[in-house]
Amino acid sequence: MIRWRRGEVRRLLPSWDGVAPCVVALAPGRGRGDTVTCRALAYTDLVGHPEVGDTVLLNTGALDLGLGTGGYAMVVALPDRPPADAEGPGHLVKARYTPLQATVLGADEQGSPHHEALREATGVDAMPVVVADLHSALPAVVAGVRADRPGARIAYVMLDGGALPAAFSRVTGVLREEGLLVGCVTTGQAFGGDLEAVTVHSGLLTARHVLNADVAVVCQGPGNLGTGTPWGFSGVACGEAVNAAAVLGGRPVASLRVSEADPRPRHRGVSHHSSTAYGKVALARADVVVPRLPGDLGALVRDQAAPLARRHTLVEVGLEGLEEALRSLPVKVSTMGRGLDEDRAAFLSAAAAGRRAAHLADGGS
């Protein structure tokens, strides 16, 4: 299950908060005669900071299979120079029963300064909750919210269907540093956010009552999982997030996964991920945002979204000014390797959901 490799750090690459990439020379063996190198990713809170000359143990499974890790092997350990023991409170264990399980302080656990508030909290006070399939929708939703409500306090509630460490998302870090997000709450097995929570329910309560968010955005971290089967994809959790938001008295806003450029027919127009998650898994009513895209694509999206009206409220949202808002972000939007110019529909659809959330946050209906 794990493809182990041993190597030596030859060069450090530009890092970001919590993440230290490096170039590693792999030890010869397992059919390799010559020394080869690869890029490796070290989560510094877990394994420490690699330095040139360090021996590293790597997990190269996803890299060898060509999966979406950005072309990195994962540093499992610096065996000759492990980091000091972590200190501080916290009894939540995430990535549980894996070799790199991490102990964190949960916002909702007894030792937290927020425990009392979260123990008493019964709901999220009609807070709009935008639910999206892909992590790439996050900056687009933020752009849509702030296009109409620049001062909105937006929190990111991160699901564990993609990357578990929040640090892997450079987008999240930049949005937070630029003041476009008030914080990230990591839920389930995900970890490393500004705040930790056990479930998406307590994560939403944390967003509302600890971060004082006006709007929450719920989506996976980078690297979602899909098998090309009707039910075998991590975005099924979108439907469950709609249910959680509704149970807590929030206003669920469903962002459709839309594409005009995806080569796979099942993702053209409205993705089957959205049709399944919102049409079959979500039992509570949500505002399903249908972007007013032009031409044949707009007609296709409206037709594909129409069956969702049996369970939800379809809300058409105009796109005026949203492309400009997307281009003004401090990060470049990208989905499946495609940018704004290659797949405008993907980002405009998510931004439209953000616009709907801004309207609801202002007291609209």
N, C-alpha and C positions, 0 to 999 in steps of 0.2 A: 504493500500500500504506500510506503514511503520510499522514495529513491534517494538514498543517502549518498552524499559526496563530501569529501574532505578537501580543503583548499587553503590557499594563502592569499591574504589581502594584498593586492598590488597597488591599488589606487583608490582614493576616496573621491566620490562624486558629490555634486551639490546636494545638500541635505535640506530637509524642512523639519518642522517641529515634530519630534518623536520618531523620525525616520532618517536613517543614515545609509544611503546607497553606496556601493563600492564595487570595484572590479576585482574578481577573484580568479586566481590561477588554480584550476582543478588538478588534483594529484593524478598522475597517470594511472591507468588501470581500467578494469571492466571493459576491455576491448579497445581502449584508447592508447596509442603509443606516444603521441606527442602531447605536450602540455597545451591545454585549451583554456580559454578564459570565458567568463560569463559575468553578467551584472547580477549582483545580489542585494537584497533588501534586508536591513537590520532594523527591527523595532527596538529603539534604545531603552524604552521602559521595561522591556522583557529580557533583552540579552546584553545590554550595555552598548558602548560606543566602540566599534571596530577601529583599529589603527593599522597603518601599513606594516606588514610583517606578521600580523596576527594569523594564527591558525583558526579556521572556521569550519564548523559542521553545517552542511547545507541540506535542505530539502529541495530537490530539483524536479519533483514530480510534475507540477503544473507547467514548468518551463519546458521539460522534455516532451510534454504532450501538446505544446503550443497553445495552452489555454490563456485566458485573458488576465494575466498578472502583470501586464506591461513589459514582459520580457525579462522578468527577474526570477532568480532563485531566491529562496527564503533562508536567512541565517537562523539556524536553530540554537547555536551556542558558540561562544568563544571559550573553548574548553580550557585553555591555559590562563585565561584572565576573565573569569565570570564577574558580573557586577556584584556590588554589595547587596546584602539583604534589604528588601524594601521595608520601610518603617512607616508607621502611621495607622490610623484606624481603618476599619473596613472588613466586613465579613461576607460580602457577596463574592462568590467564585464564578468567574465567567470563562468561556472556553473550557467548561468543566470536564475533568477527567481526560484532558489531553495533556501531552507533555509540557505545554506552555500555558496551563491554566493560570489565570491571574486573579489576585484578590483585590477587590476595589471597595470603596465606600459608596453604598447605594444611598441615593437621596431619600429612599423610603425605609431604610433600615433603622433599627433602634438607636444606633450610635450617631445618627446624622442630626445636624441642627435643624433639618427640615422635616424630621420624622413627625413631630407633633402636628404641623400644618397639613401634611399629607395624610395622617391618620384621620384627621377631621374632615378632609375634603371629600365631597360627595359628587362633584361634577366639575366641568370646565366652563360653566357660565356662558353657554352658547358660543364659545370660541369657534371660529371657522377652522376646520382641519382639512387641508388639501392632501389628498392621497394620490401618489404617483407610483408607477411601476419601476422606472429606471432612476438610478442616482443622477443621471444626466439631466433629469427634469428639475432638479433642485434649484440651480441658479436661474433657470427660466421662470419658475414659479415665483421666486424672490423678485425678479425683474417685474413681473406682472403685478405683484402686490404693490411694490414701491412706485410703479408708474402712476398709480392712482392714489396711493396713500404713502407718501415718502417717509413719514415718521413712524410707520408701523413697526412694532416689535415682533420679529419673526423668529420662531424657534424651530430647529430641525430635530425631529424625533427619528432616530436611525434604527431601522429594523435589522435583523441579523441574517437576511437572506443572501446578502452579498458578502463583502469584506467584513470581517469581525472587528479589526482595529480601526477606529475612527481616523487615526493618524494617516491611514493610506490615502484618504481623500484630501488632496491639496486644495480642491475647490472649497471644501468646508472651511479649511483654515483661512483662506483668503477672504471669503465672505465674512467670517467672524472678525478678522483683523480690520476689515474695512467698515465695520459697523452695520453690515447688511443682515447679519444674524446676531441675535442676542445670546445664542449658545446652542450647543448640540447635546441632546440627551440620548445616550446609547442604551438600548433595551434588549431584552432576551440575552443571547450569548454575545452580542456586540459589546465592545468596551472601549474606553479611552475618550469618551466625550467629556464635556465640561461637567456633566452630571451623569450619574448612572441610575438605571431603574431596572426593576425585575421584569416588567411586562410593558407592552405598548400602552396599557391602561394607566399604569403608574407613571409611565413616561409622559403621557399627555397631561396628567395631573401636575407633574413636575414642571412641564413647560408653562402651564397656566399659573400655578400658585407659587413657584419658586423663581422662574424667569420672567414672570408677569407678561407673557406673550399675548399679543393681540391675535396672532395667527400662528398655527403650527403646520409644518410640512412634514408628512410621514412618507418615507421611502427607504429602500434598501441602501446599503453602502455600495461602492463600486463593485462590479463583477457579479452580476446576477447569474443564476443558473437556469438553463432551459434545455429540454430534451427533444423539442419538436413534437411532443405529444400533448393531447388536450389538457392534461392535469399536471404534467411533470415540469413545472417551472416555479421558481421562487416567488414570482409576482402574484401567485394565488393569495399571498398575505395581504394584498391590497384590499380584497373583500373583507378580510378579518379586521383590518384597520378601520374600514367604514363602520363596521359593527361596533368596534370599541369606541369610536368617536360618538356614535349615536347613544350608546349605553350611558356615556358620561354627560349627556346633554349638550354635546357639541353640534356644530353644523357641518356635516361631512360634505366635502366638495371633491368629486371624483375627476381627476385629470385623465383624459383619454391618451393612451399611447398611440400616436399617429405618425405615419411616415409617408413621404412621397418618393423616397429613394431606396428603401430597403429592398434588396434583391429577392427576399423571400416572400412569396405571395401571402403567407399567413400574417405578415406584419405590414402589408401595404394598406393604406387608408387607416382604418382602425384595427389595431393588432388584436388577434384572438386572445391575447393575454387580458386586455381590457374587457372584452366580451365575456370571458369566463369569470374573471374576478368580480366584476360588477353585476353581471347577469345571472350568476349562479351561486357565488359564495357570499356576496353581500346580501344580508337579509334585511338590513335597515335601509330606509330611503335616504338617498343622497342627491345633491345637485350634480348631475353629470353635465360637464361643460362641453358644448359642441362649438368649436371655433368657426367663425364665419370665414372659412377659406373660400377663395374664388374658384370659379370654373368647375371643370369636371371633378377635380379632387374634392372640392367642397360638397358637391352633390353626392359623391361616393361616401364621404364621411357621414353626412346626414342620414343616408340610407342605412349604413352599417350601424349607426348609433340608435336608430329608431326602435329596434326591439327592446332596448334598455328602458324605454318609457313604460313598459309593463310593471317595472319595479321601482323606477326612480323618476325624478323630475329632470327633463332635458332642458337645459338653459343655453340658448345661443348667445355667444359673447362676441362683440366686435373686436377687431384687431388693430384699430387705429392707434398709432404711436408705440405699439409693442415691439416692432422690429428695432426701432431706435433705442428703446429701453434695453433690449438684449445686447445691442452693440455697445452700449455705455457701461456694461458690467465690467468689473475689474478682472474677470476671468473670461477666457474664450470657451464658449459652449461647444460641446462635442458629444455625439452619441454614436456608438459603434464605429468610431473613426471618422464620422461625418460632421462637418461644422455647419454653421448657420447658412452659409451660401449653398451647401449641398443638400440640406434637408430642412428648409425653413419651417415646414409644416410641423415637424416634431417639436420645435422650440416654441413656436407660436401657440400651439395647442396647450402646452404647459403654462405659458405666460397668461393665456386666457383664463385658465383655472385660478392663477394668482389674482387676476383682475376680479374674478367673481368673489374670491375670498375677501379682497379689500372692500368690495361693495357690502358684503355681509358684516364685516367688522365695523363699518360705519353705520350699522343699523338698518341696512337695506333688507328687502325680502325677496 
